Amino acid sequence: MLKRQHVNIESNSGLKIEDKEVQLPATYVVMKVIPDIHEKALQWLATKIRGKKTDGGGELVAILQPKSEAQEEYTFHISATKIKLLEIAEDIELTKVDSQGIRREFTVAEINDCLTSGRTIDDLLTLSDRQSMVLHELENIRALEYEKFIPGYPLNKLYENQAIVPFAQNCNLITKIYPLHDDEELKKLAGSWYMPKFIKQPIGDIMDYFGESIALYFAFLEFYTLALSVSAVLGLLGYIISETVPFFCVFNVICVTLFLELWKRKSNELAYKWGTIGMTSLDEPRPQFRGVMGVDAVTGKVCPQSPRYITYVKMYLVSIPVVIFCMILAFFLMLLSIWAEDYIKQMEGQNYYLIMVPSIVYSILVMVISVYFKDFAAYLTEWENHRTQSQFERHRVTKLVLFEFVNNFLSLFYIAFVIRDIDMLRSQLQTMLIISQAINNFQEVFMPLCMNYYTKKSQTLKQKSNKKSDLKAEQEKAVEGSFPLLNIPQLQPDDPRIKQVEEEGAMEEYQDTFDDYLELYIQFGYVFLFSSVYPVAALWALINNLVEMRADAFKLCKLFRRPFKRKVKDIGAWQRSFEVLGALSILTNCGVLYLSPDIRKRFPDLSDVELLVGFMCLEQVLLGVRYLIHIAINDKPEWVKVALARKSYESKQALKFERAQRNKKILYRFRTVK
């Protein structure tokens, strides 16, 4: 079958098998290695990248970029042949649209079904597909049984079938791995993305270029911003006409519930269109997953295996107690801020601005502590050794959400229900919302702009310095020549890819959508948990999100290195986190309204007990409405359910047909000769 496919590949691409590696192929992934790496380790890495699968290699094409000075990192341009890319595409179950417009898993045997309307193999696999597939192979380069450590580094121990590239990154031997931007495609995307003045975004184009994870974040941001527009109008009316605040709160919590339930439907629609709706916790393990190599019970592939109970022991006996301890420390920091504010209020001759100092300082500390805890939560989750990326993300999000709830919202609960100072609650909420959004915008836009400007300026000075010292550069090249890599082709010094690699390598790395979702989660809590106290908060959040939408798009297109595509089927643990805040908003708003002096003035004839019973009844009614909305709105639209059922039926029919063909062959041997 492989020879037959080779013929098809040649006819569609014009590439001959025997000369497929004569010309240097395009660069899909760039890998940078420290300049003072041991020669044996460098040779070993290069051999592994190009080696056969049976030898633990990646069967990839590696090209070395020439160095201009000894202190410069070794730069590998990683690529792959077209045949190898097709093999990877089938192995990772890449989904493509066939001739009937149905998205399904790609197989080499049915490649012609995807090559319609004059399409070739070059059109079938997008650049982002190729980059992700090359990264997949890099991360699955494995150590053999006799390879006990990285050559030249006996302390960096290896075990059989360990993923080498992630391990070399952890050992700080590999400094960067990143794909390159496609300038033409990026210009087209940027022109239709962050330039227009409307909320609507080209989600499909974002998915094609940046992948499902980033596209789903922007789809959620767009959906959330549209929902905020309703709350902003209601909040503005509630702020102008204070008598409408109770009604605003009721409609607000209903809007929140509708938003979260309708988003689940929208998320499933996108997941079906993108072919990720079938992802499960039994998918391929993360490259960083540690364990003894064994046969997977589901796929039959050889991959790391580790007992689940070990992860649970680490979680419940170490990680959770540590996170609770951090939450207690954050709680005492919050108390210290409130005590400081009370102390200032009792001072003689104090002014309004002096009273706000503890809140401002506390808001800044909250932002700073969050940055450090985010890294700590990632470290704990990595140590727990979760099998899949979705499990890793879910547990990391859970840790961070617990801590951030205490760090950002517990002070508001304390002021509202312990101190019972509505004016202080409004002031604290306003201060934390505005300061957090200002700091986030500064971190996400102005800091990358400044760093990008500084990097470009330093590169310009470096280039001028290199031109003035041609002799020194020649000497450095001679030093480089004394450290050869056997059988590794090199780029020409004037290759335009070299300039692009250096420019994009100097950009800041875009880690993932984790920080972006966290920012929206904190904003969501500020807006809806105590909306009865500060109704105009939704308006501030709406304005911020309109800026955030374009700012995030701009930084991805202009300021950050291109991230690799990552498949997701939903927003993961963030969905549950937003739902918890939505349920809590019913309790908090009813509680604050009950304690509000304005409510007591409107119902002077009612006693405290009667008011309490009334608001408890309102709370139960709203919780009941929330539950009815939850069961009334299906998570999947009807057309998605029908499409999934049809796909399942077609798979069963194909299996029946295959079984019937085998049965005919078997029965043919036992036929009766007349």
Buried (B, 14 or more C-beta within 10 A) or exposed (E): EEEEBEEBBBEBBEBEBEEBEEEBBEBBBBBBBBBEBBEEBBBBBBBBBBBEEEEBBBBBBBBBBBBBBBEBBBBBBBBBBBBBBBBBBBBBBBBBBBEEEBBBBBBBEBBEBBBEEEEBBEEBBBBBBBBBBBBBBBBBBBBBEEBEEBBBBEEBEBBBBBBBBBBBBEBEBBBBBBBBBBEEBBEBBBEEBBEEEEBEBBBEBBBBBBBBBBBBBBBBBBBBBBBBBBBBBBBBBBBEEEEBBBEBBBBBBBBBBBBBBBBBBBBBBBBBBBBBBBBEEEBBBBBBBBBEBEEBEEEEEEBBBBEEEEBEEBBEEEBBEEBEEBBEBBBEBBEEBBEBBBEBEEEEEEEEEEBBEBBBEBBEBBBEBBEEBBEBBBEBBBBBBBBBBBBBBBBBBBBBBBBBBBBBBBBBBBBBEEEEBBEBBBBBBBBBBBBBBEBBBEBBBEBBBEBBEEBEEEBEEEEEEBEEEEEEBEEBBEEBEEEEBEEBEBBEEEBEBBEBBBBBBBBBEBEBBBBBBBBBBBBBBBBBBBBBBBBBBBBBBBEBBBEBBBBBBBBBBBBBBBBBBBBBBBBBBBBBBBBEBBBBBBBBBBBBBBBBEEBEEEEEEBEEEEBBEBBEEBBEEBBEBBEEBBEEBEEBBEEBBEBBEEBEEEEEEEEEEEEEEEEEEEEEEEEEEE
